[in-house]
Amino acid sequence: MPAEWLYVSDPTYGISWKAPSNWYWIQESWPISMPGAVLLSAVATEKDAAHLLSSPRPVFPTGLMVLTVYAMRAEAPLPDLHEARLITVSGQTAWVREVEGSAAMPFTWQATLFIQGTSASHYTLSFGCAPPTGADEAGRARFQTLCRQIWAHILKGVAIKEKNPCVPVPTPTPGPITWRRVHSDWYRYSFEVPSGWYEDPHSTPDRRRFSSAPLLSEPSPGCPPPNRWMKLDFGVLPLEHPPDLTGMTPITIAGRPAWVSSGEGGESAPSLFTFSAHISGPRYGYFLWLGCALSQEDQSDRETLIAECKDVMTHILESFRIFP
């Protein structure tokens, strides 16, 4: 069993859970999506777990364990609960299902927990396990036993809390934007963000979040985002894991190949206009995502906000620098 565990909490969606503290964060490169859900976390025992799992014939030299946590809107249809076992987690109704063999691919054993959570959100936790390739029967049995023990410990650490009521946020007064430069010598980048924006206190040099209002991540599900709210996500990507560039337009940013896309959030986020950019640097790849809250009632106001959003992202991309 892992010696130390990390408590993880997402106040936006009202769920907290435990994960081994020495596992790797692989959320940015996680290749498996769940339609209609938001990926809150993906951690694994191997840093290159996403690359291993994306192979047509996965090979796990030292074995692999992966934990993912998703949230979805409460009005979304329930998943297939066929052969799932009814349990209670943190006082909430839940179902857990375990599969083995070919049914668990690309793992050899997988457990999935669905929690009928708060009035706003439901949750799915998935834990996949694959013993070292080439291990003998006894070795595979020991590895799977450890997987089951870790999964049982994870289940005990899940807690659900009803989200707080929506709190109105005053509309900021429009005015000229001043800028400040952020950088990392290690990851060889710098770019400008509005000087009045807040940076997430949990930001790291390879994963930074900024927003125009002091929010940890994004507005609570079911609550409208603050008017004129903007949020920037920035991440550093390893070059060996190329991003999905489907539907993106090739351009040049900071003298390097880059790809961009933009548009309204669609059914999953109708109140947001989003702008995405991937930049291929000589040592790292860089990802930027900007989300801007749109008015649902005033079309002219929506168009004004979209123009403002484009201006902000244009400035950020034009200010982007990659160190030699």
N, C-alpha and C positions, 0 to 999 in steps of 0.2 A: 504494500500500500504506500502511496506517496506520503512523505513525512510531513509536508506542510500543504495547507489548503488555502486558497484565496477566496474570500467572499466577494461576489460580484453583484452589484445592484443596478437596476435600470429604473429610476423613479418615474420616467416617462410612461412606461408600460406597467409599472407596479409589480415587478417580479425581481426576486433575488435568488441566487443559487451559489453553489460552491464548485470550484474546479481546482485541480492540482496546480500549485503555484509555479512549478518548473515546466509546465507545458507551454507550447509556442502558440502565439496568436496568429491565426491564418485566415481571418475573416476577409481580408482584402482579396485574397486569391481563391477563396472557396468555390469550387466548380459546380456544386449541386444546389439548385435553386428550389424554392417551394412557392408555387404560384399564389399570389395574394397575401404573402406573409413577408414580414420584415426580419432579416437576420440580425439578431442582437449580439451573437457571439459565436465564434468558431475557434476552438483550440485543439491542439493535437500533440502527441508525444514526439513528432518529427516536424522540423521546420519546413521541409519540402513535401508535406503531406498532400497538398493539392496536386503537385506534379506526379506523385506516385499514383494517386487515385485516377488521374486523367489518362493514364496509360491504357491502351486496349487490353493488355494483359498485365494487371498490376502485380508487382513484385515488392515484398516488404522484407528487406534484409534483416531488420531488427524487430519486426512486428510494428503494429500501428494501432493507436487508439485515438478516436476523434469524438469530441462533444460539440454539438451545435444546439443553439437556443433560438427559437423563432417566436414572434408575436404576430397575431392576426386580429383583425377587427371582429368583435363579438357577433356581428350580423353575418359574417362569412359562413358558408355551409360547413357542416362538420365533416371531418375526413372519414375515410372508410375505417370503421371500428370493428370489422369482422375479425373474430377470434381474439379480440383484445380483452384483457382482464380488468374489471372494474375495481378501482382502489380510491383512496382519499389522500390528497396531497395538500398540506397546509390548509385543511378544512374545506377544500374544494373537490368537487367530483372530477375524477380523472380515469383514464384508461391507459393501460400499458400493454404493449405487444412485443414479443421476442420472436425473432426468426433466425434460422441457421442455414448454412449451405448456400445453394444457388439463390434462394429467396432473399439472402442478405447481401448479395453482391453490390459493391465491390469488396465488402467485408465477408468474413465467415460467420460472424454472429453480430446481430444488431438489435438493440432495444429502443423502442420509441414510446414516449410518454406524451399523451395529449391531455391538457388540463382545461376544463371548462371554467375559466377564471373569473375576472371581474365583469362588471356590466359593460365595459368598453373593450376588453381584450380576452382572447384565448391564447394558449401557449402550446408549443411542441418542443420537447427536448429529445434529441436523438443521440444515441451513443453507439458508435461502430467499433468493432474489434477485429483485428486480423493478426494471427500469430506469425512469427518469423517464417518466411518461405523456406521450405526444406526442413523445418523442425520435425522431430519424430513425434509419434502419437502422444507420448508422455509429456513432451515439451508443449505441444499444442493444448493439451488438457490443462497444464499448469497456467498457461497464458490466459486461457478462457476463464479459469477459476478466478484469476486476479481481476479480469475484466468485470466479472459479475460482482466481485467485492467492491470495486470502485463505483460501479453503477448503483449499488445499494447505498453507498455513502452519499453519492450525488442526490439520490431521491430524498434522503433525510434532510438535505440542506436546502431544498426548494421552499421558498416562502412567497406568498401572494398577498398583496395589499391593494385595496381599492384605491384608485387614483383620486386625488383631490379634485374638487369642482373646478371648472374653468375659471380662471382669474383674468379679468379684463386688463389688457396692457395698453396704456395710452399711446396714441399715434405720435411718433417723433415729428418735430417740426423740420420740414425739408430745408436744407441749406448746403452751402459748398462743402465738399468732402476734402479733408486733409488726409495725408497718407503717412504711414510708417513702414519701414522695411524690416522683414523678418528673414532669418537665414539660418543655415547650418553648414559649418565648415566640413563636418564629417560627410554629410550627404551632398555637398557641393551645389547648393542652390540658394537663391534669395529671391524674394518677390515682395510687392507692396500690398498692404491691406489698409482699409480705412482706419485711421488712428483712433476713432471712437468706438471701434468694435471690441467685443469681449473675446478673450481666448479661453477655451475650455481648460480648467486647471489640471486636467488629466492628459493634456497634450504632451507628445514626445516629439523629438526632432523628425522622426519618420512618419508621424501621424498627428496632424494638427487640425483643430477645429476653431473656427471663429464665427461669431454671430453678432448681429446688430442690437440684440437684446440679451440680457444675462440669462440665457437658457443653456442647460447642460448639453442638450442634443437637438430636440425639435419639439414643437407643440404637442401636448398630450393628444392621443387618439380621440376623435370626437369633438375636440376643441378647435375653433378656428385659430390659425396662426396670427400673431400680432400684425396689425396693418403695417405695411412697408418693411416687414421683417425679412432679413437676408441671412443666409448661413453658408459658410464656405468650409468644405472638407478638403483636406490636402493629405496625400499619402505618397510615400516612396515605395516603388515596386522593384523587385529583383528582375534583372533583364532576362533571366532564364524562364520567367513565367510571363509570356506576352499577354497583354490584355485582349479582351474581345472588342474589336474595332468595327463590328458590323453596324452599318448605317452611319458611320462617322465620316467627316470630310477631311481629307489630308491638307495640311497647311504647314507653315514653318513658324516655330516659336523659339526665340533665343538662338536662332541659327541652326536649330535641330529639327528633324522630322517630328511632326505632331499631327494629332487628329482631334477634331472638335465636333460637337453636336449640341443642339438646343431644341427646346420645345416645351409646351405645357405638359404638366405631369400626367394627364390622362386620367383614367378611371381610378388608378391607385392613389393619385395625389392631385385632385382637380384644382386645388387652391394654390398650386405651386407652378412657377416657370423655372425650368432647370437648364443649366449649361454645364457640359462636361468637356474636359480636355485631357488627352494623354500626350505626354512629351517623352520622346526617346532620347535620353542623355547618353554620354559615352560610358558611364559607369552604372547608372541607375535609370529607371523609368519614373516619371512623376505623373500623378493623377490629381486633377482639381475638379471639384463639383460645387457649383453654386446654385442654391435654391432661393427663390424670391416669392414671398406671399403675394397673391393676387386677390383683388376684390371680386366677390362672387355676384355682385349686383350692378356695379357701374362699369360698363364696357369701356368707356373712354378712360376711366381711371386705370383699368387693367392695362390698356395700351401704354399709358404713361409709365406704369410700374415696369412693364416689360422693357421699355426703352431705357429706364434707369438701370435695370438689371444688366442689360447688355453693355451699357457704358461702364459699369463697375467691373464686369468680367473682362471687357476689352482692356481696361487699365491694368488689371492684375496680370493678364497674359503679356501685355507689352512691357511690363516691368520685370518679367521673369528673367532671371540670369542663371547660367550654369557655369560654375567655376571650372577651370582646366585641371 
